[in-house]
Amino acid sequence: MKNVLPTLFLSILLLCCESESKLTFEIAQLENTSCSNCPEISISIPKALGETRIAEKINTTINEELIYTLKFEDSINVDSVKGAMESFTQSYQGFKKEFDDEAISWEAQANGEVSFESSFLLSIALNTYTFTGGAHGYGATTFLNFDKGKGLELEPYQLFKDLEGFIVLAETKFREAQEIPKTSNINATGFMFSGDRFHLPENLGFTEKGIQLIYNQYEIASYADGPIELLLPFEEVNQFLKKEYQVII
């Protein structure tokens, strides 16, 4: 009992510290003005509360991603999500005015959620979809990873102490999931990896079950194949992560 009590107390203390370190979010929702000459725009994203450095960084990064998604004309200077929504709307109205008979209603959607949070790390999954005519629209998932203590957004490579080792593991698991023989070219079954060499996706982030790798449409396969996903459990990836980003299950 003497040995059990200190361990129990330490576990409770760690749990309390973890709870206290959690950031607070609210859901921010934005929609375009409803009119017969307006595209449909619907946004529902997490907004970090408080005046801390990390809260400001999270909100700024999410807004930049939304501006990039919604801004249709590169020549127009846009510095806010509402400004990007106006740009998207004006571009549609201009297109409709010029090609009224061909103009199909445009659409833009964005939603996000906190996919993982620890004392040191936060991951947000941002899902976007736009349709501006043509055969189909384009959807994508973007992971945004943050170091909470430093108040910084992290590039994927900054998560790892052994990036090369992680890439080897990821390729092994990818080949197993996609039934690609070890001795075959990575593109042997129809994938389109550049240079016929495996590489990590542009987006990877943390979830409660492990590190999620997402190859968005067109990244390594055709649109019809949809996104290609791979989940690597923490038990297998912790050895490659920097100590502060390891997740003990």
Backbone as CSV, one residue per row, in Angstrom:
resi,resn,N_x,N_y,N_z,CA_x,CA_y,CA_z,C_x,C_y,C_z
1,MET,0.826,-1.208,0.000,0.000,0.000,0.000,0.863,1.262,0.000
2,LYS,2.014,1.192,0.751,2.892,2.359,0.805,3.430,2.707,-0.576
3,ASN,3.675,1.687,-1.394,4.195,1.932,-2.739,3.108,2.374,-3.700
4,VAL,1.891,1.919,-3.449,0.776,2.221,-4.347,0.340,3.670,-4.216
5,LEU,0.282,4.192,-3.003,-0.239,5.541,-2.766,0.580,6.625,-3.472
6,PRO,1.911,6.610,-3.361,2.671,7.646,-4.097,2.459,7.567,-5.600
7,THR,2.372,6.344,-6.144,2.144,6.186,-7.581,0.783,6.719,-7.977
8,LEU,-0.233,6.426,-7.136,-1.584,6.910,-7.408,-1.631,8.426,-7.340
9,PHE,-0.949,9.011,-6.335,-0.918,10.462,-6.184,-0.246,11.121,-7.389
10,LEU,0.867,10.523,-7.852,1.585,11.071,-8.997,0.719,11.016,-10.248
11,SER,-0.024,9.928,-10.429,-0.894,9.792,-11.597,-1.981,10.854,-11.581
12,ILE,-2.567,11.082,-10.398,-3.622,12.100,-10.272,-3.051,13.482,-10.541
13,LEU,-1.835,13.738,-10.036,-1.187,15.033,-10.232,-0.911,15.282,-11.703
14,LEU,-0.408,14.267,-12.402,-0.127,14.400,-13.827,-1.403,14.631,-14.616
15,LEU,-2.471,13.941,-14.219,-3.757,14.100,-14.891,-4.282,15.514,-14.708
16,CYS,-4.142,16.048,-13.510,-4.600,17.416,-13.236,-3.782,18.430,-14.039
17,CYS,-2.469,18.219,-14.088,-1.615,19.142,-14.847,-1.961,19.096,-16.315
18,GLU,-2.229,17.891,-16.826,-2.593,17.739,-18.229,-3.892,18.467,-18.520
19,SER,-4.857,18.333,-17.582,-6.157,18.985,-17.775,-6.017,20.493,-17.770
20,GLU,-5.184,21.007,-16.834,-5.009,22.448,-16.714,-4.290,23.033,-17.930
21,SER,-3.494,22.201,-18.623,-2.724,22.697,-19.758,-3.548,22.742,-21.038
22,LYS,-4.749,22.180,-21.010,-5.587,22.154,-22.202,-6.007,23.561,-22.592
23,LEU,-5.954,23.841,-23.878,-6.414,25.125,-24.384,-7.936,25.119,-24.499
24,THR,-8.518,26.296,-24.504,-9.968,26.429,-24.630,-10.310,26.934,-26.022
25,PHE,-11.286,26.278,-26.641,-11.699,26.639,-27.989,-13.206,26.905,-28.036
26,GLU,-13.598,27.717,-28.991,-14.994,27.853,-29.357,-15.099,27.630,-30.867
27,ILE,-16.302,27.324,-31.319,-16.510,27.103,-32.746,-16.907,28.421,-33.406
28,ALA,-16.095,28.850,-34.368,-16.400,30.068,-35.122,-17.064,29.664,-36.432
29,GLN,-18.224,30.236,-36.686,-18.978,29.903,-37.888,-19.183,31.146,-38.747
30,LEU,-18.916,30.992,-40.032,-19.099,32.077,-40.989,-19.845,31.533,-42.200
31,GLU,-20.798,32.320,-42.698,-21.530,31.938,-43.898,-21.669,33.141,-44.808
32,ASN,-21.720,32.877,-46.095,-21.872,33.955,-47.051,-23.294,34.501,-47.026
33,THR,-23.440,35.740,-47.469,-24.769,36.346,-47.570,-25.642,35.525,-48.518
34,SER,-26.846,35.242,-48.073,-27.759,34.460,-48.901,-28.379,35.344,-49.976
35,CYS,-28.077,35.036,-51.228,-28.657,35.781,-52.337,-28.608,34.919,-53.587
36,SER,-29.375,35.300,-54.593,-29.465,34.497,-55.810,-28.197,34.564,-56.643
37,ASN,-27.349,35.550,-56.338,-26.144,35.748,-57.135,-24.879,35.540,-56.303
38,CYS,-24.999,34.699,-55.268,-23.870,34.459,-54.371,-23.524,32.973,-54.328
39,PRO,-22.246,32.651,-54.235,-21.866,31.246,-54.049,-22.161,30.815,-52.616
40,GLU,-22.221,29.534,-52.403,-22.451,29.018,-51.053,-21.122,28.868,-50.327
41,ILE,-20.987,29.566,-49.213,-19.774,29.472,-48.397,-20.173,29.145,-46.967
42,SER,-19.574,28.083,-46.427,-19.883,27.654,-45.067,-18.594,27.289,-44.346
43,ILE,-18.331,27.954,-43.220,-17.093,27.746,-42.472,-17.417,27.467,-41.009
44,SER,-16.844,26.415,-40.465,-17.008,26.078,-39.052,-15.656,25.576,-38.541
45,ILE,-14.961,26.418,-37.780,-13.585,26.118,-37.387,-13.371,26.390,-35.898
46,PRO,-12.405,25.716,-35.288,-12.087,26.017,-33.887,-11.332,27.335,-33.768
47,LYS,-11.678,28.093,-32.753,-10.983,29.344,-32.468,-10.431,29.279,-31.053
48,ALA,-9.124,29.428,-30.917,-8.489,29.378,-29.603,-8.793,30.652,-28.825
49,LEU,-9.181,30.499,-27.567,-9.529,31.643,-26.723,-8.332,32.060,-25.867
50,GLY,-8.333,33.313,-25.466,-7.247,33.824,-24.648,-6.293,34.681,-25.450
51,GLU,-5.416,35.363,-24.746,-4.475,36.291,-25.383,-3.050,35.766,-25.320
52,THR,-2.900,34.461,-25.303,-1.572,33.871,-25.237,-0.940,33.822,-26.628
53,ARG,0.353,33.627,-26.642,1.090,33.549,-27.911,0.609,32.367,-28.751
54,ILE,0.366,31.221,-28.086,-0.039,30.040,-28.839,-1.446,30.201,-29.400
55,ALA,-2.353,30.838,-28.643,-3.712,31.061,-29.143,-3.686,31.955,-30.378
56,GLU,-2.880,33.001,-30.325,-2.755,33.910,-31.468,-2.183,33.187,-32.685
57,LYS,-1.174,32.327,-32.436,-0.546,31.606,-33.540,-1.516,30.625,-34.186
58,ILE,-2.286,29.924,-33.377,-3.267,28.960,-33.893,-4.287,29.669,-34.777
59,ASN,-4.858,30.742,-34.266,-5.901,31.455,-35.008,-5.354,32.080,-36.294
60,THR,-4.164,32.625,-36.212,-3.552,33.227,-37.404,-3.298,32.172,-38.477
61,THR,-2.782,31.016,-38.065,-2.465,29.952,-39.015,-3.724,29.411,-39.686
62,ILE,-4.777,29.188,-38.909,-6.040,28.712,-39.486,-6.584,29.730,-40.479
63,ASN,-6.550,31.005,-40.107,-7.048,32.059,-41.005,-6.246,32.099,-42.306
64,GLU,-4.942,31.929,-42.212,-4.104,31.939,-43.421,-4.472,30.786,-44.345
65,GLU,-4.764,29.619,-43.759,-5.170,28.469,-44.575,-6.505,28.736,-45.269
66,LEU,-7.433,29.356,-44.563,-8.739,29.661,-45.154,-8.616,30.712,-46.257
67,ILE,-7.787,31.712,-46.029,-7.566,32.742,-47.060,-6.986,32.099,-48.318
68,TYR,-6.028,31.201,-48.134,-5.418,30.515,-49.271,-6.460,29.708,-50.042
69,THR,-7.384,29.080,-49.327,-8.411,28.258,-49.964,-9.441,29.099,-50.702
70,LEU,-9.843,30.221,-50.113,-10.959,31.005,-50.646,-10.543,32.064,-51.665
71,LYS,-9.326,32.548,-51.546,-8.889,33.620,-52.427,-8.745,33.103,-53.855
72,PHE,-9.572,33.621,-54.762,-9.608,33.096,-56.127,-8.650,33.844,-57.044
73,GLU,-8.509,35.122,-56.851,-7.632,35.936,-57.687,-6.322,36.211,-56.955
74,ASP,-5.220,35.705,-57.482,-3.921,35.902,-56.834,-3.479,37.363,-56.812
75,SER,-3.963,38.124,-57.774,-3.539,39.527,-57.883,-4.187,40.425,-56.829
76,ILE,-5.232,39.915,-56.152,-5.940,40.706,-55.144,-5.315,40.489,-53.777
77,ASN,-5.034,41.562,-53.045,-4.459,41.474,-51.709,-5.568,41.242,-50.689
78,VAL,-5.522,40.096,-50.007,-6.542,39.743,-49.014,-5.843,39.429,-47.697
79,ASP,-6.296,40.037,-46.597,-5.640,39.817,-45.310,-6.593,39.345,-44.215
80,SER,-7.811,38.917,-44.601,-8.764,38.398,-43.623,-9.652,37.350,-44.271
81,VAL,-10.260,36.507,-43.436,-11.147,35.463,-43.961,-12.367,36.094,-44.628
82,LYS,-12.915,37.128,-44.010,-14.066,37.808,-44.612,-13.683,38.425,-45.962
83,GLY,-12.472,38.963,-46.036,-12.004,39.513,-47.304,-11.867,38.431,-48.360
84,ALA,-11.414,37.235,-47.945,-11.289,36.116,-48.877,-12.662,35.645,-49.340
85,MET,-13.632,35.667,-48.431,-15.000,35.299,-48.797,-15.564,36.276,-49.827
86,GLU,-15.272,37.552,-49.621,-15.725,38.575,-50.575,-15.039,38.385,-51.929
87,SER,-13.754,38.029,-51.906,-13.021,37.786,-53.148,-13.615,36.610,-53.910
88,PHE,-13.930,35.544,-53.193,-14.532,34.356,-53.799,-15.886,34.709,-54.413
89,THR,-16.663,35.495,-53.672,-17.990,35.902,-54.149,-17.895,36.787,-55.381
90,GLN,-17.005,37.766,-55.333,-16.858,38.683,-56.464,-16.360,37.958,-57.716
91,SER,-15.477,36.993,-57.530,-14.976,36.227,-58.669,-16.104,35.425,-59.303
92,TYR,-16.950,34.837,-58.470,-18.086,34.076,-59.004,-19.063,34.996,-59.741
93,GLN,-19.349,36.142,-59.133,-20.290,37.073,-59.761,-19.761,37.583,-61.097
94,GLY,-18.442,37.829,-61.150,-17.842,38.262,-62.411,-17.913,37.172,-63.464
95,PHE,-17.658,35.923,-63.052,-17.741,34.799,-63.988,-19.179,34.596,-64.472
96,LYS,-20.123,34.718,-63.556,-21.529,34.529,-63.909,-22.001,35.619,-64.872
97,LYS,-21.523,36.823,-64.654,-21.912,37.932,-65.529,-21.398,37.716,-66.951
98,GLU,-20.200,37.158,-67.067,-19.595,36.961,-68.380,-20.090,35.690,-69.070
99,PHE,-20.346,34.644,-68.266,-20.777,33.362,-68.844,-22.045,32.884,-68.156
100,ASP,-23.077,33.692,-68.199,-24.291,33.414,-67.432,-24.883,32.046,-67.757
101,ASP,-24.889,31.694,-69.027,-25.509,30.426,-69.418,-24.721,29.218,-68.921
102,GLU,-23.422,29.407,-68.702,-22.577,28.294,-68.304,-22.274,28.288,-66.809
103,ALA,-22.629,29.347,-66.118,-22.215,29.505,-64.726,-22.979,28.561,-63.798
104,ILE,-22.256,27.610,-63.212,-22.808,26.728,-62.191,-22.423,27.322,-60.845
105,SER,-23.311,27.250,-59.899,-23.062,27.868,-58.598,-21.794,27.316,-57.946
106,TRP,-20.939,28.219,-57.481,-19.720,27.822,-56.798,-20.024,27.475,-55.339
107,GLU,-19.077,26.791,-54.737,-19.265,26.357,-53.353,-17.919,26.300,-52.646
108,ALA,-17.908,26.659,-51.378,-16.701,26.547,-50.547,-17.106,26.147,-49.132
109,GLN,-16.461,25.133,-48.624,-16.744,24.663,-47.267,-15.436,24.458,-46.517
110,ALA,-15.475,24.692,-45.230,-14.306,24.439,-44.382,-14.777,24.094,-42.983
111,ASN,-14.219,23.061,-42.424,-14.495,22.724,-41.031,-13.241,22.142,-40.403
112,GLY,-13.096,22.334,-39.126,-11.887,21.863,-38.461,-12.174,21.376,-37.060
113,GLU,-11.229,20.621,-36.521,-11.357,20.112,-35.159,-9.975,19.864,-34.570
114,VAL,-9.913,19.897,-33.258,-8.686,19.525,-32.562,-8.604,18.008,-32.596
115,SER,-7.614,17.476,-33.306,-7.493,16.025,-33.430,-6.658,15.417,-32.313
116,PHE,-5.818,16.260,-31.656,-4.989,15.755,-30.561,-4.442,16.930,-29.764
117,GLU,-4.325,16.703,-28.438,-3.696,17.716,-27.592,-3.028,17.052,-26.406
118,SER,-1.786,17.439,-26.165,-1.061,17.023,-24.969,-0.511,18.274,-24.295
119,SER,0.316,18.085,-23.289,0.898,19.246,-22.602,1.784,20.063,-23.527
120,PHE,2.410,19.409,-24.511,3.387,20.077,-25.361,2.909,20.303,-26.793
121,LEU,1.926,19.525,-27.234,1.601,19.482,-28.649,0.111,19.627,-28.902
122,LEU,-0.210,20.268,-30.019,-1.601,20.386,-30.455,-1.654,20.137,-31.954
123,SER,-2.614,19.303,-32.385,-2.840,19.078,-33.808,-4.273,19.437,-34.150
124,ILE,-4.444,20.168,-35.238,-5.770,20.522,-35.744,-5.902,19.989,-37.160
125,ALA,-7.010,19.305,-37.418,-7.303,18.808,-38.768,-8.296,19.766,-39.419
126,LEU,-7.896,20.351,-40.527,-8.727,21.310,-41.249,-9.145,20.692,-42.585
127,ASN,-10.451,20.530,-42.777,-10.990,19.952,-44.006,-11.608,21.052,-44.861
128,THR,-11.198,21.121,-46.121,-11.717,22.150,-47.022,-12.225,21.516,-48.313
129,TYR,-13.185,22.199,-48.927,-13.723,21.750,-50.207,-14.153,22.973,-51.009
130,THR,-13.747,23.034,-52.264,-14.184,24.114,-53.146,-14.641,23.539,-54.477
131,PHE,-15.662,24.171,-55.029,-16.144,23.816,-56.369,-16.335,25.105,-57.147
132,THR,-15.622,25.228,-58.271,-15.725,26.433,-59.105,-16.007,26.047,-60.553
133,GLY,-16.817,25.005,-60.709,-17.147,24.525,-62.046,-16.274,23.343,-62.430
134,GLY,-16.512,22.824,-63.605,-15.744,21.671,-64.051,-16.411,20.368,-63.659
135,ALA,-15.684,19.279,-63.817,-16.248,17.954,-63.568,-16.482,17.689,-62.088
136,HIS,-15.662,18.277,-61.236,-15.802,18.022,-59.800,-15.065,19.104,-59.022
137,GLY,-15.340,19.149,-57.739,-14.638,20.078,-56.867,-13.359,19.455,-56.336
138,TYR,-12.750,20.128,-55.369,-11.519,19.613,-54.787,-11.591,19.718,-53.270
139,GLY,-11.373,18.586,-52.613,-11.352,18.559,-51.161,-9.972,18.171,-50.648
140,ALA,-9.628,18.642,-49.472,-8.314,18.329,-48.902,-8.371,18.401,-47.384
141,THR,-7.503,17.637,-46.757,-7.319,17.712,-45.314,-5.926,18.251,-45.034
142,THR,-5.858,19.262,-44.189,-4.580,19.856,-43.805,-4.398,19.707,-42.302
143,PHE,-3.291,19.113,-41.896,-2.966,19.044,-40.468,-2.105,20.236,-40.093
144,LEU,-2.477,20.890,-39.003,-1.698,21.989,-38.442,-1.194,21.546,-37.075
145,ASN,0.123,21.492,-36.910,0.731,21.021,-35.666,1.444,22.170,-34.965
146,PHE,1.259,22.253,-33.646,1.799,23.385,-32.882,2.545,22.909,-31.638
147,ASP,3.651,23.575,-31.340,4.340,23.421,-30.065,3.720,24.443,-29.118
148,LYS,2.985,23.972,-28.119,2.224,24.871,-27.248,3.140,25.739,-26.388
149,GLY,4.226,25.157,-25.898,5.123,25.910,-25.028,5.850,27.027,-25.754
150,LYS,6.286,26.749,-26.983,7.034,27.735,-27.768,6.113,28.669,-28.551
151,GLY,4.834,28.293,-28.662,3.893,29.122,-29.410,4.192,29.151,-30.888
152,LEU,4.635,27.996,-31.437,5.051,27.933,-32.832,4.306,26.847,-33.594
153,GLU,4.095,27.096,-34.896,3.613,26.032,-35.765,4.811,25.174,-36.159
154,LEU,4.597,23.866,-36.204,5.675,22.934,-36.508,5.536,22.375,-37.918
155,GLU,6.633,22.367,-38.651,6.681,21.619,-39.896,6.810,20.145,-39.534
156,PRO,6.300,19.230,-40.361,6.345,17.807,-40.006,7.718,17.315,-39.583
157,TYR,8.777,17.743,-40.279,10.113,17.237,-39.961,10.568,17.657,-38.562
158,GLN,9.992,18.733,-38.018,10.390,19.213,-36.698,9.861,18.339,-35.555
159,LEU,8.988,17.407,-35.872,8.439,16.513,-34.858,9.395,15.377,-34.513
160,PHE,10.361,15.127,-35.388,11.141,13.900,-35.287,12.608,14.138,-34.905
161,LYS,13.119,13.184,-34.125,14.566,13.144,-33.871,15.241,12.211,-34.869
162,ASP,14.464,11.295,-35.457,14.985,10.366,-36.465,13.989,10.312,-37.620
163,LEU,14.048,11.321,-38.481,13.103,11.411,-39.585,13.310,10.273,-40.587
164,GLU,14.548,9.945,-40.883,14.819,8.890,-41.855,14.274,7.553,-41.375
165,GLY,14.429,7.280,-40.085,13.892,6.043,-39.523,12.376,5.997,-39.630
166,PHE,11.738,7.138,-39.406,10.277,7.202,-39.518,9.833,6.968,-40.959
167,ILE,10.575,7.511,-41.914,10.229,7.323,-43.326,10.316,5.846,-43.704
168,VAL,11.346,5.165,-43.200,11.489,3.732,-43.479,10.286,2.962,-42.919
169,LEU,9.896,3.281,-41.690,8.726,2.632,-41.090,7.473,2.927,-41.899
170,ALA,7.276,4.192,-42.269,6.087,4.583,-43.017,6.004,3.858,-44.357
171,GLU,7.138,3.739,-45.042,7.120,3.033,-46.324,6.784,1.553,-46.130
172,THR,7.353,0.950,-45.099,7.063,-0.463,-44.823,5.574,-0.677,-44.580
173,LYS,4.981,0.183,-43.760,3.568,0.059,-43.442,2.694,0.407,-44.641
174,PHE,3.129,1.362,-45.450,2.384,1.734,-46.648,2.355,0.565,-47.629
175,ARG,3.494,-0.059,-47.837,3.557,-1.205,-48.743,2.664,-2.341,-48.240
176,GLU,2.659,-2.567,-46.945,1.818,-3.632,-46.390,0.337,-3.320,-46.603
177,ALA,-0.045,-2.068,-46.322,-1.456,-1.675,-46.442,-1.930,-1.712,-47.891
178,GLN,-1.045,-1.363,-48.820,-1.413,-1.292,-50.240,-0.991,-2.533,-51.024
179,GLU,-0.462,-3.529,-50.303,-0.063,-4.805,-50.904,0.939,-4.606,-52.050
180,ILE,1.975,-3.822,-51.747,3.071,-3.600,-52.703,4.275,-4.406,-52.220
181,PRO,4.730,-5.377,-52.977,5.875,-6.196,-52.549,7.101,-5.356,-52.217
182,LYS,7.884,-5.817,-51.259,9.073,-5.092,-50.830,10.062,-4.873,-51.970
183,THR,10.124,-5.830,-52.872,11.111,-5.765,-53.945,10.597,-5.041,-55.192
184,SER,9.325,-4.608,-55.163,8.738,-3.938,-56.330,8.883,-2.429,-56.231
185,ASN,8.832,-1.754,-57.377,8.814,-0.302,-57.419,7.606,0.208,-56.634
186,ILE,7.770,1.297,-55.918,6.676,1.829,-55.103,5.450,2.174,-55.950
187,ASN,5.663,2.425,-57.242,4.548,2.741,-58.144,4.053,1.527,-58.933
188,ALA,4.465,0.340,-58.505,4.143,-0.886,-59.261,2.643,-1.146,-59.364
189,THR,1.870,-0.683,-58.378,0.429,-0.949,-58.399,-0.392,0.246,-58.873
190,GLY,0.299,1.265,-59.399,-0.440,2.382,-59.986,-0.316,3.704,-59.279
191,PHE,0.468,3.775,-58.193,0.661,5.057,-57.529,1.578,5.950,-58.362
192,MET,1.647,7.225,-57.992,2.403,8.192,-58.782,3.400,8.965,-57.916
193,PHE,4.200,8.242,-57.148,5.236,8.887,-56.354,6.295,9.476,-57.285
194,SER,6.664,10.720,-57.025,7.665,11.394,-57.847,9.004,10.660,-57.781
195,GLY,9.604,10.451,-58.952,10.900,9.803,-59.008,10.872,8.336,-58.648
196,ASP,9.678,7.740,-58.597,9.534,6.324,-58.234,10.096,6.025,-56.854
197,ARG,10.037,7.018,-55.973,10.526,6.824,-54.610,9.457,7.232,-53.610
198,PHE,9.315,6.443,-52.546,8.343,6.755,-51.501,8.720,8.062,-50.811
199,HIS,7.730,8.854,-50.479,7.955,10.048,-49.668,6.748,10.257,-48.760
200,LEU,6.951,10.990,-47.686,5.860,11.300,-46.775,4.878,12.250,-47.448
201,PRO,3.622,12.264,-47.006,2.650,13.208,-47.571,2.946,14.626,-47.122
202,GLU,2.309,15.570,-47.783,2.459,16.968,-47.377,1.845,17.196,-45.999
203,ASN,0.891,16.342,-45.624,0.196,16.528,-44.353,0.257,15.273,-43.489
204,LEU,0.694,15.476,-42.253,0.600,14.427,-41.242,0.367,15.103,-39.900
205,GLY,-0.376,14.426,-39.048,-0.691,15.023,-37.760,-1.054,13.965,-36.741
206,PHE,-1.252,14.401,-35.514,-1.531,13.501,-34.407,-3.040,13.316,-34.224
207,THR,-3.424,12.086,-33.919,-4.784,11.774,-33.496,-4.674,10.994,-32.188
208,GLU,-5.791,10.633,-31.597,-5.755,9.893,-30.340,-5.183,8.492,-30.522
209,LYS,-5.180,7.976,-31.748,-4.722,6.608,-31.997,-3.312,6.529,-32.565
210,GLY,-2.771,7.649,-33.012,-1.437,7.628,-33.587,-1.236,8.766,-34.558
211,ILE,-0.173,8.672,-35.357,0.109,9.691,-36.363,-0.601,9.326,-37.659
212,GLN,-1.405,10.261,-38.153,-2.179,10.054,-39.374,-1.434,10.673,-40.554
213,LEU,-1.195,9.866,-41.578,-0.624,10.352,-42.835,-1.744,10.433,-43.859
214,ILE,-1.883,11.578,-44.514,-2.928,11.752,-45.521,-2.322,12.290,-46.816
215,TYR,-2.421,11.482,-47.855,-2.073,11.941,-49.201,-3.368,12.432,-49.843
216,ASN,-3.485,13.725,-50.027,-4.700,14.274,-50.626,-4.790,13.901,-52.103
217,GLN,-5.975,14.111,-52.664,-6.204,13.768,-54.067,-5.167,14.435,-54.968
218,TYR,-4.702,13.684,-55.946,-3.688,14.076,-56.926,-2.267,14.020,-56.376
219,GLU,-2.094,13.830,-55.073,-0.735,13.869,-54.513,0.084,12.648,-54.952
220,ILE,-0.522,11.464,-54.874,0.175,10.257,-55.338,-0.752,9.355,-56.151
221,ALA,-1.991,9.814,-56.368,-2.954,9.000,-57.108,-3.955,9.911,-57.805
222,SER,-4.819,9.330,-58.608,-5.801,10.115,-59.346,-6.898,10.625,-58.428
223,TYR,-7.691,11.546,-58.947,-8.818,12.081,-58.177,-9.773,10.967,-57.785
224,ALA,-10.024,10.042,-58.707,-10.985,8.963,-58.469,-10.568,8.059,-57.312
225,ASP,-9.272,7.995,-57.030,-8.794,7.146,-55.940,-9.057,7.759,-54.565
226,GLY,-9.370,9.056,-54.553,-9.637,9.721,-53.288,-8.375,9.887,-52.455
227,PRO,-8.501,10.385,-51.233,-7.326,10.522,-50.366,-6.820,9.152,-49.931
228,ILE,-5.513,9.020,-49.783,-4.890,7.791,-49.317,-4.393,8.034,-47.889
229,GLU,-4.863,7.231,-46.946,-4.552,7.465,-45.541,-3.794,6.293,-44.931
230,LEU,-2.978,6.595,-43.958,-2.225,5.576,-43.227,-2.081,6.021,-41.780
231,LEU,-2.482,5.170,-40.842,-2.388,5.472,-39.419,-1.271,4.643,-38.796
232,LEU,-0.330,5.303,-38.139,0.787,4.624,-37.488,0.649,4.792,-35.975
233,PRO,0.441,3.701,-35.234,0.230,3.782,-33.780,1.431,4.382,-33.055
234,PHE,1.149,5.037,-31.940,2.219,5.673,-31.169,3.254,4.650,-30.701
235,GLU,2.808,3.419,-30.407,3.737,2.394,-29.948,4.859,2.158,-30.962
236,GLU,4.569,2.408,-32.240,5.549,2.161,-33.284,6.352,3.412,-33.663
237,VAL,5.796,4.593,-33.410,6.461,5.821,-33.880,7.154,6.610,-32.784
238,ASN,6.868,6.294,-31.506,7.469,7.069,-30.417,8.990,7.110,-30.484
239,GLN,9.600,6.008,-30.899,11.064,5.943,-30.937,11.676,6.942,-31.918
240,PHE,10.879,7.410,-32.873,11.387,8.345,-33.875,11.062,9.803,-33.533
241,LEU,10.166,10.019,-32.582,9.738,11.363,-32.222,10.677,12.010,-31.213
242,LYS,10.743,13.331,-31.242,11.441,14.042,-30.174,10.738,13.745,-28.856
243,LYS,11.487,13.741,-27.780,10.982,13.301,-26.493,9.712,14.030,-26.076
244,GLU,9.675,15.344,-26.291,8.527,16.132,-25.839,7.253,15.834,-26.631
245,TYR,7.393,15.205,-27.793,6.225,14.926,-28.626,5.814,13.442,-28.581
246,GLN,6.529,12.647,-27.799,6.159,11.258,-27.668,4.868,11.117,-26.865
247,VAL,4.072,10.120,-27.230,2.785,9.900,-26.578,2.779,8.497,-26.003
248,ILE,2.760,8.396,-24.694,2.779,7.105,-24.023,1.334,6.655,-23.775
249,ILE,0.986,5.524,-24.320,-0.365,4.981,-24.167,-0.416,3.988,-23.022
